[in-house]
Amino acid sequence: MGNTDNPLLGTWHLVRWDITYSDGRPASLPFGADASGLICYTHDGTMSACIASANRPHLSSESVRSAPVAERLAAFETFFQYAGRYHLQTVDGQQQVVHRVTHALNPNFVGSQQVRNVAFAGDGRLTLSASDTVPGTSVARHHRLVWQRSDVTIAPAP
């Protein structure tokens, strides 16, 4: 995929992740208003995404393996990551990106296909969205992740 036919190429920084619900409950911010994240799309069809809550506490141990279980659980619950292959497609006029997950913090994601609707804004923003149901209910929810294209220029090494 060349740059002209793949507008996703590059690195994007998370602006906001919100979820709205069909039962009228207030929208939620799964990792808070100050969450940070990156999503990268490469020329060879690989993607990687991670999102973290702000101000995650350091572990009390130098090694995650020797940290108390409660600290490890808190670290898991405040970080989201997956990576794999991706491709673009259009379905019923809607551009989508399909992430074929090969690696993930949540092992249940591995082997899944995460389909996201794609929308670009003129201000260099990308919105990826998808709908599903709240686990164990029939309540629909709509995830909307807004990303800003990275404008960081890295100077060549001396």
Stockholm file with secondary structure:
# STOCKHOLM 1.0

chainA/1-158         MGNTDNPLLGTWHLVRWDITYSDGRPASLPFGADASGLICYTHDGTMSACIASANRPHLSSESVRSAPVAERLAAFETFFQYAGRYHLQTVDGQQQVVHRVTHALNPNFVGSQQVRNVAFAGDGRLTLSASDTVPGTSVARHHRLVWQRSDVTIAPAP
#=GR chainA/1-158 SS CCGGGCTTCEEEEEEEEEEEETTCCCCBCTTCTTCEEEEEECTTSEEEEEEECTTCCCCSSSSGGGSCHHHHHHHHHTEEEEEEEEEEEEETTEEEEEEEEEEESSGGGTTCEEEEEEEECTTSEEEEEEEEECTTSCCEEEEEEEEEECCCCCCCCC
#=GC SS_cons         CCGGGCTTCEEEEEEEEEEEETTCCCCBCTTCTTCEEEEEECTTSEEEEEEECTTCCCCSSSSGGGSCHHHHHHHHHTEEEEEEEEEEEEETTEEEEEEEEEEESSGGGTTCEEEEEEEECTTSEEEEEEEEECTTSCCEEEEEEEEEECCCCCCCCC
//
